[in-house]
Amino acid sequence: MKKQIILLIAVLISCLLISCDFSSIRQLKPDSYYFTKTEPFEWDKDYVLAATNFPPQIQIWDPQTNKMVHKFSLCENEEKWGKGSKRSLIMYDLFAHDGIIWFVGVGISDSLVRLECKTGEFKFIPLDISPYEVSLMPKYDNGKDAVFVASASYPQKGISIRILDMQGNVIQKNDISYADEYLDLRSTLSKYYDNENYYTIVSKEEDLNKNSTDIFKVLQLTNTENTTVFNIPKEKIIQEDIINNAFGKKLQRFSYSPMLLLYNNASKNRFMELSVQDLDYRENEKDYIRFLYKVNSLLDFDFEYTGIYYDEADAKSFWSVEEYGDNIYITGKQLCLIPEKEHIDGLEVAMYSKNGGKPIKTAPLLYANRVYCEMKDDCAWFSKDVYSQDINTFEWDYSDKTGIYKLDYKNQKVYEYSPDGTCLEIEWKDCN
């Protein structure tokens, strides 16, 4: 009976498809039709990259003058963005290298795009996967730089990785299967480079208990199509006393999801987020907590708990993490509306003591986004949206908010710059 119902549904869908008029769909031109060439620009290795999806544009800033020196519009008619523009490319991920900007652009389809600054030419790279993440792999291809491209991680399937040379030619394919190892690869594959090898950390995707084994693994990707798997001893990551104290009870059934935090290759240190979910959650209890670990050595399984964790009462993300001097700086976005707490439309920088993880002070980065962040000369530069949307009414504010934020780790200062170089210092707020 079940098979008959499925067959009937299939026949009905087929009839509907046959009767449909797809002329309007066939008329849709590919994104490459609209984005072929833009105004050329002479790239300088000292420039800072920034990006916004409201509207979609790539910005170039000069850290010496703190001025915006150029922008590439990724909208066919930027003046009418959100009010009648025909085509735009939303960015998932991007980086710049040797005057070439690589980004994942989403329009009619998901595409890997190569933008050469000096010519202004767009090149849409043909791939057999839907790209989600792109980054530079220094000296990966026999001492030559390469481009890492990965699909999103799909439940019950896995993830596909393609390695490209700097011209956009595929030189390596890796398809990591979910089925063999029961791995949780997360929605984005955060990575770790060391000695021309690529690593990521994964976990079992199943309900766990205190007797569960082989929970965590390290995947090693070399410049071959083989993948090596290392088991991480459970006790190297899981410290039951710390986890139970944070939840306020002893967990019986739970799930773990580790994710390396490496938002920028220039980062001087590496961290890992360990998400723990209580599968026996009851009302008025904590059900989900994110713990922050410093990764001293991935292959030696040296993980150091920082004393910092976020629960639902402080629902922010660990988006960028950097240790500098005696402090750890975390920049993240408020993930949900919290009763009796002011919502920040943008990001928030939080300074914590390296010894014990005590919060010291915070600073708001209004309208900052998570499209891209750049590390340069002991400073982090955070992109800022041009337009904003009210979180309650969903109405758009089209007033121009173009700018960029700089977090100066050495001097413990936060600045906001306008395109003309005008500077505003952001005040820190002490934590009680």
RATA-V768635 format. One line per field, one symbol per residue. ss: DSSP state (2 for helix, 1 for strand, 0 for the rest). A space follows every 50 residues. Layout:
ss->???
This chain:
ss->02222222222222222220002222000022220010000000001111 11100111111100001111111010022200000001011111111001 11111100011111110000111110000000111111111001111111 00010001111111000001111111122220110000000111001111 11110001100000011111100000111111022200022222222000 00111111111000000000111111110000000001111111111000 01111111110222010001111100111111010000000000011111 11100000111111110111111111001111110001100000011000 00011111000011111000001110001100
